[in-house]
Amino acid sequence: MADHLNTIKDAVIGGKHAEIKELVQKALDEGLDPGGIINDALIAAMDVVGKDFGSGKIFVPEMLVAAMTMKAGLEIVKPRLAGGASQSRGTIIMATVKGDLHDIGKNLVTMMLEGAGFKVFDLGVDLGVDKLIEQVKALNPDVLGLSALLTTTMSEMQKVIGELKAQGLRDRIKVLVGGAPVDQAFADKIGADGYGANAADAVELARRFTGTHA
């Protein structure tokens, strides 16, 4: 059984997208626990990928392929889980702020968070303050991830945090910000809880915020 888990883990790390579904299906057919496949193979693989990215061993293209491979494997496992859903490590909303249509970085972070076992609601791009607050109330996430690629849209992040405070929601949610023009100093200035310099950092912060360290 450990052989199957290691094979799946290696396939994700190596970005073997064409092989992953068959490998996962074979493991399931031979009686491996679906939760074990997720935690000990798929999530474990993305932990390795995240560390390799953080250390500069791999770059965005390799990380993206690995994340897509993990997601393909996850699609095979999910229907076999009891109740049709896995035990989430926490709920996260991801969105690109109003006026900004860039989503490559956000999409990568979303896939990495899913690979780490979080339930992620990706609201897309160009999200205004009112819509974001509405979704925070509806979904009650542990973390709100805000992305911006334009310096002209960074101020929207501050508006969102201000409105969370105004509506008494700020204390129950952690706000994570990121994007090319964003840095730690800006995150501190607007009162965000954390700044993710890259997808691996974002996952580590999300784990810290939710107390779900690997």
N, C-alpha and C positions, 0 to 999 in steps of 0.2 A: 504493500500500500504506500509505503514511503517513497518507493520508486515512482509511482504515478504522480505523487505530489511534487517530487523534485523535477520530473519531466515537464509538468505543467508550469512550474515556477521558472524553469530555464527557458521555456518557450515564450513566456511573457517578457522576461528580461531580454531575450534575443529578438523580440518583436516578430515572432513567427505567426503572423496573423492567419495564414492559410491553414495552419495545422491545429490551432488552439481548440476549435470547437470539437473536432474529432477526439483529441486527447482528453478533454473534459468529459465528453460523452462516454468514452471508454472507461474512465475512472468511475463514473456514476453506475454504468452497467455492471461493473465488478464489485459494487457495493460500498464504495467509499462515501463517507458522510458528506453531504453537500456543504454543511457549515465548515467542515474541516478543509474542503477544497478552497472555499473562499478565504478562510483565515490563514491557513498554513501554506497555500500555494499562490493564490491570486494577490491577496493583500501583502503577503510576505515578499512576493516578487516586486511589487510596486515600492515597498520599503527600500529594497536594494537599488531600484531605478532612481528613486528620489535621492538616495545618498550618493550614487554615482554622478547624478546631475549636479548636486551641490558641490562635489569635489572637482568638477570639471572633466570627469572621465568620459561622460557622454554629453551631447548637446540637445537642443530642442527637438530636432527631427527624430532622433532615436527615442527620446522620451515620449514623443507624441505617438509613435508607432507602438511602443510598449503599452501605453495607456489604451490605445484602440484595441490591442490584442487582449488586454485584461478585460475590457468591456465586452468583447465578443464571448469570452469564456464565461463571464458573469451571466450573460443572457441564457446560456445553456443551464446553468446551475439554479437560477432563481425559481423556475417553476417547480423544482423538486424540494424546495424548502418547506418546512411545516408552516402552513398558513400562507404560503406563497410569498413570504417576505423574510428577509434576513434580520438579525438583531442589529439595529443601527447603532453606530457609535455617537450619533448626534445628528441634528438637523441643521442644514446650512442653506441660506438663500444666497445666490450669486447673481450679480447684475452689473451691467455697464451703465454709468450714470447718464442723465439727460444731456442731449446734445452730442453724445459720443457714440459712434456706430462700430467701434473696433471691438472684436470679440475673440481673436485668436488666443491671447493670453488668458482671458477668462475661461474659454473652453478647455484649455489645457489644465488649468487649476481645477475646474469642475471634474474632469476625468480623473485627476490625481486624487481628489477628495473622495470620489466614488470608489476608487481603487483602495483607499484606506478604510473603507467601510462606512462612510458617512452617507446619509440620505440628503441628496442635493436637489434643490429646486432652482434651476437656471431660468431666470426671468427674461434673459436676452439683453438687448441693447436699448439705449435711449430711454431709460426709466426715470420718470419724474419723481419728485419727492412724495407726492400724494399716493401714487401707485405703489411705491415701495413701502410706505407706512401701512397702507391697506393690506399688503401681502404679509408684512410682519405680524399684524394683528390676526390674520387668517391662519397663518402657518405656524406661528409661535416658535421660530427657530432659535437654536442656541447661538448661532453666529450669522451675521450679515456681512457678506463679502462684496465690496464695492470696487469696481475697476474703472480706470480712466487712462486714455492714451494722449489726450490733448491737454495742454496746460490751461486752456480756456474752460475746460469742464471740471477741473479739479475742485473748484469752489462748490460744486454740487454736492460733493461728499460732506462738506461742512454743513450745508443746508439740511441734509438728511439727518445728521447727528443732532443738529439743533431742534429739528421737528420731533425726533425720538424723545428728547428731553422735554419738550413742550407738552407732549402727550403722555408723559409718565411711563414711557416704555424703555428708557435708556438703561435702567438698572438691571433689566432682565435679559439683555442681549449683548453679546460681544461684537464689536465692529472691527472688521479686518479690511484694510485698504491696500491697493497695489496698482501697478501700471508704470509705464516707462518714466513719466515725469514725477512720480510720487517717490518720496523718501521718508526716512524715519523722522526727520525734523518736521516735515509737513504733517505726518500722522500725529505726532505729539501736539503740534499747534492746533489741530482741529479736534483733538480729544478722542481720537480713535484708540482702540485697545491694542492694535498691532499693525505692523507693516510687513507684508510679504514681498521680499525682493525677487522671489521666483516661486514656482509652483511647489517645490520641495519645502521651502520656508513656510508657505501658506498652510501646507498639511501639518507641519510640526506645530504651528501656532494653533491651528484648529484642535489638535490633540491636547495641547496644553489648556486651551480654553474649556474643553469638555471633560478633562480628566481622563482621557482615553489613550494614554501613551502605550505604544506597542511594547 
